Amino acid sequence: MNEKTSSLRNGVFCCLVFLGCYLLAWPVANMAFRDDWSYIETARVFAQTGHIVYNGWATAMLGWMIPWGALFIKLFGFSFMAVKLSMLPLALGCLLLFHASLRRFEITPMNAVVGTLTLGLSPLFLPLSASFMTDIPGLFVILLCLYLCQRALAAQTDRAAIGWLTAAALTNTIGGTARQVAWLGVLVMVPCTGWLLRKRRNVLIAALVLSVCGAGAVLYCMQWFAKQPYSIQIPILPRPAKSIVMDLLSIGYTTDLMLAEFLGLLLALTPLLPVWLSKFGRRGDHWIMLLCCGVVPLFIFGALFGKYAEVWPPDLLFSELPPFNDFRFGASKTPWHAALPYLTESAVSLAMIAALLGLVIAVREHRQPRGEIGGGLLPQNVFWLLAPFSVSYVLLLLTLGWQWMAFDRYVIGLVPCAIIAVLTFHQRVHGKNFRNSLIIFLVLFAAGAVAGTHDWFARQRARVEAIQELRAAGVPRTEVDGTWVYDGWTQVVDGGYVDDPRIKIPANAYRSNEIQPRKEACLPGYNISKEFTKLRLKYVIGTEASDCALPSRYPSVHYAAWLPPFWRTIKVERLTQTKTDARN
């Protein structure tokens, strides 16, 4: 069996393992996932009318995701699951592309399989693959650009190299319309590839021309999006706050966020990092001490200012996604269950930091003479394809964090870069595959992602069952709080769009929510009812008792979970106007 066939076989194997875990988690629920209720509505309208219609929520232009989702609606009829299934082929494509890229970076077949499964079975990738969020399409576009740039580097002729770079630039320019951070491919990765090929005739010039043309197309797309009714614009460069206090709060929030992103990235590397634990604590290292001295003040700073910004203590690991998100929702108010998620997070965080410090020590011990790219730690191709892209990606996260608009799932674009760097360095140091004993970490890693994904969707299925009981009894959907993902869908279906004051087109579109009493002080985690003007809430469905609610005549819904506590309940309560009414 030749190398090409073997590589394809291993890539397909990774896809099959991913599909098995996907089916085991059973991510099925007739409800939205995070923000995709807005994107699903845009795809539904496009399937019906052929027009792109935004609804006051999307800050991404969605681009080709809209007709892609509409295609599945045409094929299977409209449902949340029909649209979400459109992400499954893209997820499989991500794994095939990533495995192919690993092999082209001369990662051994065994390590390439481990690296691919580390991405595919992470608590970021697995649940997002069962959504209609923009993260998986964005990752697919980034990995496609990386693969095409690798093909350009391996091309035998100048014309072939330019052809591969042209394909990378075109596909990235079009693909980035789904998730704009993916445009870093044409803006950064393509010119870096041209620089690596600068000794070839006209290749560098072609790469620069492609990048400039791509930048022009990016500006045109952004201007087009800004002119669309009910689109939401986020400036690339953060604007200064109105006061020093707000500046300090933004700094505190950004610090908190970047710490969470950093720890989340370490968690995504869990199967690859334990090999370096043996290095940690073996001897003193002044660089390690400096690193610790830098990290501790960041935690203190985030604690001081994050406390006043109501963002501390931080949700350290994937606060939006399984398994830790569902772990927290499942926790009861007993001291043990309430503390268990954070104790688990702290233990995992400390273990990952220790492993990272071991890796830093290994880097120090194996540093090559100066004058080589990346200090001789990474091959030239790996360094130039990944390092400028990663730095640009982190800078974008910082600008979004300053505007309180970044979330921990955004780190998914950095996960492949980190995996490639760790695997490449491992082979340069050890020159061999990972030990088979470390597969246990991959198995535990996958088990956590599968269990968390299962529990999240089990909770959503229980919510849907409770909502259906209310709807069957004649309760209008506008009177039911089924969490903000359900409420958002109610708003865009019944109200046409979300009443966000940032909407500029059409003028005077914002409708203040003065009629409906605001309930966010009563509902756990609910703080945007002012944007959902169609809601006239009378019932709340949730895992925790509300301070402004009384038991209703509708029964609770019980469901089983794979993470403790194993038996959980979705309550249906009658919402009152104030906390005083509830007590009386």
C-alpha positions as CSV (number, residue, x, y, z in Angstrom):
1,M,0.0,0.0,0.0
2,N,1.6,3.3,-1.1
3,E,1.8,6.3,1.2
4,K,-1.0,8.2,-0.4
5,T,-3.5,5.4,0.0
6,S,-2.3,4.8,3.6
7,S,-2.8,8.4,4.4
8,L,-6.3,8.4,3.0
9,R,-7.1,5.3,4.9
10,N,-6.0,6.8,8.2
11,G,-7.9,10.0,7.5
12,V,-11.1,8.0,6.8
13,F,-10.4,6.0,10.1
14,C,-10.3,9.3,12.0
15,C,-13.6,10.3,10.4
16,L,-15.2,7.0,11.4
17,V,-14.1,7.3,15.0
18,F,-15.5,10.8,15.0
19,L,-18.8,9.6,13.6
20,G,-19.0,6.9,16.2
21,C,-18.5,9.4,19.0
22,Y,-21.0,11.8,17.3
23,L,-23.7,9.1,17.2
24,L,-22.8,8.0,20.8
25,A,-23.4,11.5,22.1
26,W,-26.6,11.7,20.1
27,P,-26.7,15.5,19.6
28,V,-30.3,15.6,18.6
29,A,-32.8,18.2,19.8
30,N,-35.4,20.3,18.1
31,M,-33.9,23.5,19.5
32,A,-31.2,26.0,18.6
33,F,-27.6,25.8,19.7
34,R,-26.2,29.1,21.0
35,D,-26.6,31.8,18.3
36,D,-27.6,29.5,15.4
37,W,-31.3,30.3,15.9
38,S,-30.6,33.5,14.0
39,Y,-28.5,31.9,11.3
40,I,-31.1,29.1,10.9
41,E,-33.8,31.7,10.4
42,T,-31.7,33.4,7.7
43,A,-31.2,30.0,5.9
44,R,-35.0,29.3,6.2
45,V,-35.9,32.6,4.6
46,F,-33.4,32.1,1.9
47,A,-34.8,28.6,1.1
48,Q,-38.3,30.2,0.8
49,T,-37.4,33.4,-1.0
50,G,-33.9,33.2,-2.4
51,H,-33.0,36.4,-0.6
52,I,-30.5,37.0,2.2
53,V,-32.4,38.5,5.1
54,Y,-30.7,39.3,8.4
55,N,-32.6,39.6,11.6
56,G,-30.7,42.0,14.0
57,W,-28.4,39.4,15.6
58,A,-25.7,38.2,13.2
59,T,-22.4,40.0,13.4
60,A,-21.0,37.6,10.8
61,M,-22.3,37.9,7.2
62,L,-22.7,34.1,7.0
63,G,-22.0,34.1,3.3
64,W,-22.0,30.7,1.7
65,M,-23.4,29.1,4.9
66,I,-26.8,30.5,4.0
67,P,-27.4,28.6,0.7
68,W,-25.6,25.6,2.1
69,G,-28.1,25.4,5.0
70,A,-31.0,26.2,2.6
71,L,-29.9,23.2,0.4
72,F,-30.5,20.9,3.4
73,I,-33.9,22.5,4.1
74,K,-34.8,21.9,0.4
75,L,-33.7,18.2,0.7
76,F,-35.1,17.3,4.1
77,G,-37.7,19.9,4.9
78,F,-37.3,22.5,7.6
79,S,-36.3,21.5,11.1
80,F,-33.5,22.6,13.4
81,M,-31.8,19.2,12.9
82,A,-32.0,19.3,9.1
83,V,-30.0,22.6,9.1
84,K,-27.6,21.4,11.8
85,L,-26.8,18.2,9.8
86,S,-25.3,20.5,7.1
87,M,-22.3,20.9,9.4
88,L,-21.5,17.2,9.5
89,P,-19.9,17.0,6.0
90,L,-17.9,20.1,6.8
91,A,-16.7,18.6,10.1
92,L,-15.6,15.5,8.3
93,G,-13.9,17.6,5.7
94,C,-12.0,19.4,8.5
95,L,-10.6,16.1,9.8
96,L,-9.6,14.9,6.3
97,L,-7.9,18.2,5.5
98,F,-6.1,18.4,8.9
99,H,-4.8,14.8,8.7
100,A,-3.5,15.5,5.2
101,S,-1.8,18.7,6.4
102,L,-0.2,16.8,9.3
103,R,1.2,14.2,6.9
104,R,2.5,17.0,4.6
105,F,4.3,18.5,7.6
106,E,6.0,15.1,7.9
107,I,4.2,14.0,11.0
108,T,4.4,10.2,11.3
109,P,1.2,8.2,10.5
110,M,0.6,7.3,14.1
111,N,1.1,10.8,15.4
112,A,-1.0,12.2,12.6
113,V,-3.9,10.0,13.7
114,V,-3.5,11.1,17.3
115,G,-3.4,14.8,16.3
116,T,-6.4,14.5,14.1
117,L,-8.5,12.8,16.8
118,T,-7.3,15.4,19.3
119,L,-9.0,18.0,17.2
120,G,-12.1,16.0,16.2
121,L,-12.9,14.7,19.7
122,S,-12.2,17.9,21.6
123,P,-15.0,19.5,23.7
124,L,-14.9,22.4,21.2
125,F,-15.1,20.6,17.9
126,L,-17.6,17.8,18.7
127,P,-20.6,19.9,20.0
128,L,-20.0,22.6,17.4
129,S,-20.2,20.0,14.7
130,A,-23.8,19.4,15.8
131,S,-24.7,23.1,15.4
132,F,-25.2,25.7,12.6
133,M,-22.7,28.0,14.1
134,T,-20.0,29.6,12.0
135,D,-17.1,28.1,13.8
136,I,-16.8,24.8,11.9
137,P,-17.2,26.4,8.5
138,G,-14.5,29.0,9.5
139,L,-12.2,26.2,10.6
140,F,-12.8,24.3,7.4
141,V,-11.9,27.3,5.3
142,I,-8.7,27.9,7.3
143,L,-7.6,24.2,7.0
144,L,-8.4,24.2,3.3
145,C,-6.2,27.3,2.8
146,L,-3.4,25.7,4.8
147,Y,-3.6,22.5,2.7
148,L,-3.6,24.4,-0.6
149,C,-0.6,26.5,0.5
150,Q,1.2,23.2,1.4
151,R,0.5,22.0,-2.1
152,A,2.0,25.2,-3.5
153,L,5.2,24.6,-1.5
154,A,5.4,21.0,-2.9
155,A,4.6,22.0,-6.5
156,Q,7.3,21.0,-9.0
157,T,6.9,24.0,-11.3
158,D,6.4,27.7,-10.8
159,R,3.1,27.6,-12.7
160,A,1.8,24.9,-10.5
161,A,2.8,26.8,-7.4
162,I,1.0,29.9,-8.6
163,G,-2.0,27.8,-9.4
164,W,-2.2,26.3,-5.9
165,L,-1.8,29.8,-4.4
166,T,-4.6,31.1,-6.6
167,A,-6.9,28.3,-5.5
168,A,-6.0,29.1,-1.9
169,A,-6.7,32.8,-2.3
170,L,-10.0,32.3,-4.2
171,T,-11.4,29.7,-1.9
172,N,-10.4,31.6,1.2
173,T,-11.9,34.9,0.0
174,I,-15.2,33.2,-0.8
175,G,-15.1,30.9,2.2
176,G,-14.3,33.7,4.7
177,T,-17.7,35.2,4.1
178,A,-19.1,32.6,6.5
179,R,-16.7,33.6,9.3
180,Q,-14.5,36.6,8.7
181,V,-11.5,35.5,10.9
182,A,-10.9,32.9,8.2
183,W,-9.8,35.7,5.8
184,L,-6.5,35.6,7.6
185,G,-5.7,32.9,5.2
186,V,-5.6,35.1,2.1
187,L,-4.4,38.1,4.1
188,V,-1.6,36.4,6.0
189,M,-1.0,32.7,5.0
190,V,-0.9,33.2,1.3
191,P,1.7,36.0,1.3
192,C,3.8,34.0,3.8
193,T,3.7,31.0,1.4
194,G,4.9,33.4,-1.3
195,W,7.7,34.4,0.9
196,L,8.8,30.8,1.4
197,L,8.7,30.5,-2.5
198,R,10.5,33.8,-3.1
199,K,13.4,32.1,-4.9
200,R,11.0,30.9,-7.6
201,R,10.2,33.2,-10.5
202,N,7.2,35.5,-10.1
203,V,5.7,33.3,-7.3
204,L,6.2,36.0,-4.6
205,I,4.8,38.7,-6.8
206,A,1.8,36.5,-7.6
207,A,1.2,35.8,-3.9
208,L,1.3,39.5,-3.1
209,V,-1.1,40.4,-5.9
210,L,-3.5,37.7,-4.8
211,S,-3.3,38.9,-1.2
212,V,-4.0,42.6,-2.3
213,C,-6.9,41.5,-4.5
214,G,-8.2,39.4,-1.6
215,A,-8.0,42.4,0.7
216,G,-10.0,44.4,-1.8
217,A,-12.6,41.7,-1.9
218,V,-12.7,41.6,1.9
219,L,-13.3,45.4,2.1
220,Y,-16.1,45.1,-0.6
221,C,-17.8,42.3,1.4
222,M,-17.6,44.2,4.6
223,Q,-19.1,47.3,3.0
224,W,-21.9,45.2,1.4
225,F,-22.7,43.7,4.8
226,A,-22.8,47.1,6.4
227,K,-25.5,48.2,4.0
228,Q,-27.8,45.2,4.7
229,P,-30.9,45.8,6.7
230,Y,-30.8,44.4,10.3
231,S,-27.1,43.6,10.1
232,I,-24.9,44.3,13.2
233,Q,-21.5,45.8,12.7
234,I,-18.5,45.3,15.0
235,P,-15.5,47.6,14.3
236,I,-12.2,45.9,13.8
237,L,-10.3,48.4,15.9
238,P,-11.8,48.9,19.4
239,R,-13.1,52.3,20.2
240,P,-12.0,54.0,23.4
241,A,-14.4,53.8,26.3
242,K,-16.3,56.8,27.6
243,S,-14.5,56.7,30.9
244,I,-11.4,55.5,32.6
245,V,-13.5,53.1,34.7
246,M,-14.9,51.5,31.6
247,D,-11.4,51.2,30.1
248,L,-10.3,49.4,33.3
249,L,-13.3,47.1,33.1
250,S,-12.5,46.3,29.5
251,I,-8.9,45.6,30.4
252,G,-10.1,43.3,33.2
253,Y,-12.6,41.5,31.0
254,T,-10.0,41.1,28.2
255,T,-7.5,39.7,30.7
256,D,-10.0,37.3,32.1
257,L,-11.0,36.3,28.6
258,M,-7.5,35.7,27.4
259,L,-6.7,33.6,30.4
260,A,-9.8,31.5,29.7
261,E,-8.8,31.2,26.0
262,F,-5.3,30.2,27.0
263,L,-6.5,27.5,29.4
264,G,-9.1,26.3,26.9
265,L,-6.4,25.9,24.3
266,L,-4.4,23.8,26.7
267,L,-7.4,21.7,27.4
268,A,-7.8,21.1,23.6
269,L,-4.2,19.7,23.7
270,T,-4.8,17.3,26.6
271,P,-3.9,14.1,24.8
272,L,-0.6,15.6,23.6
273,L,0.7,17.4,26.7
274,P,1.1,14.7,29.4
275,V,4.3,13.4,27.8
276,W,6.0,16.6,29.0
277,L,4.9,16.2,32.7
278,S,8.1,14.2,33.4
279,K,10.1,17.3,32.6
280,F,8.3,19.6,35.1
281,G,9.8,19.9,38.5
282,R,12.9,17.9,37.6
283,R,15.2,21.0,37.9
284,G,14.9,24.7,38.4
285,D,14.6,27.0,35.4
286,H,14.7,30.7,35.7
287,W,12.5,31.1,32.6
288,I,9.8,29.0,34.3
289,M,10.0,31.3,37.3
290,L,9.6,34.3,35.1
291,L,6.6,32.7,33.4
292,C,4.9,32.0,36.7
293,C,5.7,35.6,37.9
294,G,4.0,36.8,34.8
295,V,0.9,34.6,35.0
296,V,0.1,35.2,38.7
297,P,-0.3,39.0,38.4
298,L,-2.6,38.5,35.4
299,F,-4.9,36.3,37.6
300,I,-4.8,38.9,40.3
301,F,-5.5,41.7,37.9
302,G,-8.4,39.8,36.3
303,A,-9.8,39.1,39.8
304,L,-9.7,42.7,40.9
305,F,-11.2,44.3,37.8
306,G,-13.2,41.3,36.6
307,K,-15.0,41.3,40.0
308,Y,-16.4,44.7,39.3
309,A,-17.3,43.8,35.7
310,E,-19.2,40.7,37.0
311,V,-17.0,38.3,35.0
312,W,-15.0,36.8,37.9
313,P,-14.4,34.0,38.9
314,P,-13.8,33.1,35.2
315,D,-15.4,30.1,33.6
316,L,-11.9,28.7,32.9
317,L,-12.6,26.0,30.5
318,F,-15.1,26.3,27.6
319,S,-17.8,28.1,29.6
320,E,-20.1,28.0,26.6
321,L,-19.7,24.4,25.5
322,P,-19.7,20.9,27.0
323,P,-18.6,19.3,29.1
324,F,-18.1,22.0,31.7
325,N,-21.0,24.2,30.6
326,D,-23.4,21.3,31.2
327,F,-21.5,20.3,34.3
328,R,-22.4,23.6,35.8
329,F,-26.0,23.6,34.7
330,G,-26.4,20.1,36.2
331,A,-25.0,21.1,39.5
332,S,-27.5,21.5,42.3
333,K,-27.3,24.1,45.0
334,T,-25.8,21.7,47.5
335,P,-22.3,22.7,48.5
336,W,-20.7,19.6,46.9
337,H,-22.4,19.7,43.6
338,A,-22.0,23.5,43.4
339,A,-18.3,23.3,44.0
340,L,-17.6,20.1,41.9
341,P,-17.5,21.8,38.5
342,Y,-15.0,24.5,39.6
343,L,-12.9,22.0,41.6
344,T,-12.7,19.8,38.4
345,E,-11.8,22.8,36.3
346,S,-9.1,23.9,38.7
347,A,-7.6,20.5,38.8
348,V,-7.5,20.1,35.0
349,S,-6.2,23.7,34.6
350,L,-3.3,23.0,37.1
351,A,-2.4,19.7,35.3
352,M,-2.4,21.4,31.9
353,I,-0.3,24.3,33.2
354,A,2.2,21.8,34.7
355,A,2.4,20.0,31.4
356,L,2.9,23.2,29.5
357,L,5.7,24.2,31.9
358,G,7.3,20.8,31.2
359,L,7.1,21.6,27.5
360,V,8.7,25.0,28.1
361,I,11.6,23.2,29.9
362,A,11.9,20.8,27.0
363,V,12.1,23.7,24.6
364,R,14.9,25.3,26.7
365,E,16.8,22.1,26.8
366,H,16.6,21.4,23.1
367,R,17.1,24.9,21.7
368,Q,19.3,24.9,18.6
369,P,21.9,27.5,17.6
370,R,20.6,30.9,16.7
371,G,20.1,31.8,13.1
372,E,17.5,29.2,12.3
373,I,13.8,29.9,11.9
374,G,12.0,29.6,15.2
375,G,15.2,29.2,17.0
376,G,15.6,25.9,15.2
377,L,12.7,24.4,17.1
378,L,10.3,24.2,14.1
379,P,10.9,23.7,10.4
380,Q,10.8,26.8,8.3
381,N,7.6,25.8,6.5
382,V,5.8,25.2,9.8
383,F,6.9,28.4,11.3
384,W,6.0,30.7,8.4
385,L,2.7,29.1,7.6
386,L,1.5,29.1,11.3
387,A,3.2,31.7,13.4
388,P,2.2,34.9,11.5
389,F,-1.4,33.5,11.2
390,S,-1.5,32.6,14.9
391,V,-0.2,36.1,16.0
392,S,-2.8,37.8,13.8
393,Y,-5.5,35.5,15.2
394,V,-4.6,36.4,18.8
395,L,-4.6,40.1,18.0
396,L,-8.1,39.8,16.6
397,L,-9.2,38.0,19.8
398,L,-7.8,40.9,21.8
399,T,-9.7,43.5,19.8
400,L,-12.9,41.5,20.2
401,G,-12.3,41.0,23.9
402,W,-11.8,44.7,24.4
403,Q,-15.3,45.1,23.0
404,W,-16.7,42.3,25.2
405,M,-17.5,40.3,22.1
406,A,-15.2,37.4,22.3
407,F,-16.1,33.9,23.5
408,D,-14.0,30.9,24.4
409,R,-15.1,28.9,21.3
410,Y,-13.2,31.4,19.2
411,V,-10.0,29.6,20.1
412,I,-10.9,26.7,17.8
413,G,-9.0,28.4,15.0
414,L,-5.7,28.1,17.0
415,V,-6.2,24.5,18.0
416,P,-4.8,23.0,14.7
417,C,-1.8,25.3,14.8
418,A,-1.0,24.3,18.4
419,I,-1.4,20.6,17.6
420,I,1.0,20.9,14.6
421,A,3.6,22.8,16.7
422,V,3.5,20.3,19.6
423,L,3.7,17.2,17.2
424,T,6.5,18.8,15.2
425,F,8.5,19.6,18.3
426,H,7.9,16.2,19.8
427,Q,9.3,14.4,16.7
428,R,12.3,16.7,16.5
429,V,13.1,15.9,20.2
430,H,12.1,12.3,20.5
431,G,12.0,11.3,16.8
432,K,9.3,8.8,17.3
433,N,5.5,8.2,17.9
434,F,3.8,8.9,21.1
435,R,3.9,6.1,23.6
436,N,0.8,3.8,23.4
437,S,0.2,4.4,27.1
438,L,-0.7,8.0,26.3
439,I,-3.7,6.8,24.2
440,I,-5.6,6.5,27.6
441,F,-5.5,10.3,27.8
442,L,-7.1,10.5,24.3
443,V,-9.8,8.1,25.4
444,L,-10.6,10.0,28.6
445,F,-10.5,13.3,26.6
446,A,-13.0,11.9,24.1
447,A,-15.2,10.5,26.9
448,G,-15.5,13.9,28.5
449,A,-16.4,15.6,25.2
450,V,-19.0,12.8,24.4
451,A,-20.5,12.8,27.8
452,G,-20.8,16.6,28.0
453,T,-22.3,16.8,24.5
454,H,-24.8,14.1,25.3
455,D,-25.9,15.9,28.5
456,W,-26.2,19.2,26.8
457,F,-28.5,17.9,24.1
458,A,-30.4,15.7,26.7
459,R,-31.2,18.9,28.6
460,Q,-32.4,20.6,25.4
461,R,-34.6,17.6,24.6
462,A,-36.1,17.8,28.1
463,R,-36.7,21.6,27.6
464,V,-38.4,20.9,24.3
465,E,-40.7,18.3,26.0
466,A,-41.6,20.8,28.7
467,I,-42.3,23.5,26.1
468,Q,-44.5,21.1,24.1
469,E,-46.6,20.5,27.2
470,L,-47.3,24.2,27.5
471,R,-47.9,24.7,23.8
472,A,-50.3,21.7,23.8
473,A,-52.3,23.4,26.6
474,G,-52.7,26.5,24.5
475,V,-49.9,28.7,25.9
476,P,-48.5,31.0,23.2
477,R,-44.8,30.6,22.5
478,T,-44.3,34.3,23.4
479,E,-45.3,33.6,27.0
480,V,-42.7,30.8,27.4
481,D,-39.1,31.5,28.5
482,G,-37.3,28.4,27.2
483,T,-33.8,30.0,27.6
484,W,-32.6,32.8,25.3
485,V,-32.0,30.4,22.4
486,Y,-35.7,29.6,22.3
487,D,-36.7,33.1,23.1
488,G,-34.5,34.4,20.3
489,W,-36.2,32.1,17.8
490,T,-39.6,33.3,19.1
491,Q,-38.5,36.9,18.6
492,V,-37.3,36.5,15.0
493,V,-40.2,34.4,14.0
494,D,-42.9,36.5,15.6
495,G,-41.2,39.9,15.5
496,G,-39.2,39.7,12.4
497,Y,-35.9,40.8,14.0
498,V,-34.2,41.3,17.3
499,D,-34.5,44.9,18.7
500,D,-30.8,45.7,18.9
501,P,-30.0,49.4,19.3
502,R,-26.9,48.8,17.1
503,I,-29.1,48.4,14.0
504,K,-28.4,51.2,11.6
505,I,-30.4,50.1,8.6
506,P,-33.3,50.7,8.4
507,A,-33.3,53.9,10.4
508,N,-35.4,53.9,13.6
509,A,-35.8,50.1,13.5
510,Y,-35.1,49.8,17.2
511,R,-38.2,49.3,19.4
512,S,-37.6,49.8,23.1
513,N,-39.1,47.2,25.3
514,E,-41.2,49.4,27.6
515,I,-44.4,47.5,27.6
516,Q,-43.1,44.2,28.9
517,P,-41.7,44.4,32.4
518,R,-38.0,43.3,32.3
519,K,-37.4,40.0,34.0
520,E,-33.7,39.6,33.8
521,A,-33.3,40.2,37.6
522,C,-35.5,37.2,38.2
523,L,-34.4,34.7,35.6
524,P,-31.1,32.9,36.1
525,G,-28.6,34.0,33.4
526,Y,-31.2,36.0,31.6
527,N,-30.1,39.5,30.7
528,I,-31.3,40.5,27.2
529,S,-35.1,40.5,27.5
530,K,-35.0,44.2,26.5
531,E,-34.0,43.0,23.0
532,F,-36.8,40.5,22.7
533,T,-39.8,42.8,22.5
534,K,-42.3,40.2,21.4
535,L,-42.0,38.3,24.7
536,R,-44.8,38.5,27.2
537,L,-43.4,35.9,29.6
538,K,-45.6,34.0,32.0
539,Y,-43.8,30.7,32.3
540,V,-40.1,29.9,32.8
541,I,-38.5,26.6,32.0
542,G,-35.1,25.9,33.6
543,T,-32.9,23.8,35.8
544,E,-32.9,26.3,38.7
545,A,-35.8,27.8,40.6
546,S,-36.4,31.4,39.8
547,D,-36.8,34.0,42.5
548,C,-39.7,35.5,40.6
549,A,-41.7,32.3,40.0
550,L,-44.1,29.9,41.6
551,P,-44.7,26.2,40.9
552,S,-47.1,25.7,38.0
553,R,-49.6,23.0,37.3
554,Y,-47.4,21.6,34.6
555,P,-45.2,18.6,35.6
556,S,-41.4,18.8,35.6
557,V,-39.4,16.8,33.1
558,H,-36.7,14.4,34.3
559,Y,-33.8,13.2,32.3
560,A,-30.6,11.1,32.7
561,A,-27.1,12.5,32.3
562,W,-23.7,10.9,31.9
563,L,-21.9,13.4,34.2
564,P,-22.9,14.0,37.8
565,P,-25.5,14.6,39.0
566,F,-26.9,11.7,36.9
567,W,-30.6,12.5,37.4
568,R,-31.7,16.0,36.6
569,T,-34.9,17.9,36.3
570,I,-36.3,20.6,34.1
571,K,-38.9,22.7,36.0
572,V,-41.9,24.5,34.6
573,E,-42.7,27.5,36.8
574,R,-45.2,30.4,36.6
575,L,-43.5,33.7,36.4
576,T,-44.7,36.6,38.6
577,Q,-44.0,40.3,38.1
578,T,-41.6,40.8,41.0
579,K,-39.8,38.9,43.7
580,T,-42.3,40.3,46.3
581,D,-45.2,38.7,44.4
582,A,-43.4,35.4,44.4
583,R,-42.9,35.5,48.2
584,N,-46.5,36.5,48.7
